[in-house]
């Protein structure tokens, strides 16, 4: 029996999966950001310094060279992509559970996020 | 380096007090970055969006594990908050910084007023909406299969269309001001959609991630997020929010609310000066 005030239906395993995706993504992201901040302190960099812009191709080299920006950018990227990842996890769960309406909702959310990426890369 | 440590300390303070007072981190962080560290408002909003995703995700997992957050309702509503965030994230780069500062000033004033209200009439603290009200559910009540799926075991969802419009509004506000959107979404769910308060609060918290990440990705790709400013602020807010959630049940926040209402009012005045170009 579902407790009063909570979600009805056999959704608990899906909620556990979504929660796990959130935990892993967020804590991994914050750990990378923390490493970046430690490297900032070691390097004597200020938050007001001009940071290198995001360049995905340069990230591995920056991280290998222990540049703070490499860890900070990867951490920020992980934090920002964790919510879409949990929507994807929910989409897979709804498809498996044959919940067509909720699967469509999850898919539409991903479409809106993709439109945001498109909007961010154009017209700037 | 000293500025970095100051920013971490400022982040800890905003995370701590935001958590104790039930405010999203953005309401306190954006003025701190703008007025304290002289960051442009838009850049402060970008930093704040990353921070609210981190803090909301940490508590959302707890709400999900405890079964308080309504996953289906949250996902349907976050479709609309994400649409709002997409609109807000796009127009944020077309608006003048001074307009954003003015808008934030109004948000601060509104937040200060809500903190001064007696707790019983505050949307975030008022008694729970009537539950198990299936009998008096008229045409406004959701009767679709999706509506049933979004309803809880002891409550039935009402007014889904106004709720969806509220979601778009909450998403626009979140994207323009770098806040989680709970100030809009908790009243929308609780008052308009008749969702019990604790479910509305938990579900709103769960939704913040998708709402904020939609606009934060726009900010990121348009160069509106600075990793050097984001890193120390995010670590500080994360630590402060964790401390606040552990201290919340041991601290009497009555005086703290009064004090912060005054601080927010003064900060609103400073943001208004910035909006008017007065140094």
Interface residues (C-beta under 8 A of the other chain):
Chain A: X1 X2 X3 X4 X5 X6 X7 X8 X9 X11 X12 X14 X15 X16 X18 X19 X22 X23 X25 X26 X29 X30 X33 X34 X36 X37 X40 X41 X44 X45 X46 X47 X48 X49 X51 X53 X54 X68 X69 X72 X73 X75 X76 X77 X79 X80 X81 X82 X83 X84 X86 X87 X90 X99 X101 X102 X105 X106 X108 X109 X112 X113 X115 X116 X117 X119 X120 X121 X124
Chain B: X1 X3 X4 X5 X7 X8 X37 X50 X53 X54 X57 X58 X60 X61 X64 X65 X67 X68 X69 X70 X71 X72 X73 X75 X76 X78 X79 X82 X83 X85 X86 X89 X90 X93 X131 X145 X146 X149 X151 X152 X153 X154 X155 X196 X198 X199 X209 X210 X212 X213 X214 X215 X216 X217 X218 X219 X220 X221 X222 X223 X225 X226 X227 X228 X229 X230 X231 X232 X233 X234 X235 X238
